[in-house]
């Protein structure tokens, strides 16, 4: 089982990856990859929401 500190570190890493995807989305020459980037951002947002619901004090 994973300890709470490790879980919080991994969630923080995912949040930084989300920011990278948002910056990538701002690129004008992204083409059809834009769909995949949007989907990844949505899935990360869902994961972060579920984490906050499960661990409200985090």
C-alpha positions, 0 to 999 in steps of 0.5 A, a space after each residue: 500500500 502506498 503511503 500518503 506522502 508518496 501519493 501526494 507527491 505523485 498527484 503534485 507531479 501529475 498537476 505539473 504535467 497538466 500544466 505542460 499539456 495546457 502550454 502545449 495546447 497553446 501551440 498553433 501548429 498542434 493539428 489533430 494532436 489537439 484532440 488527444 491533448 484535450 482528452 488528456 487534460 480532461 482525464 487529469 482533471 477527473 483524476 484530480 477531482 476524484 483525489 480531492 473528493 477522496 482525500 479532502 484535506 490534501 
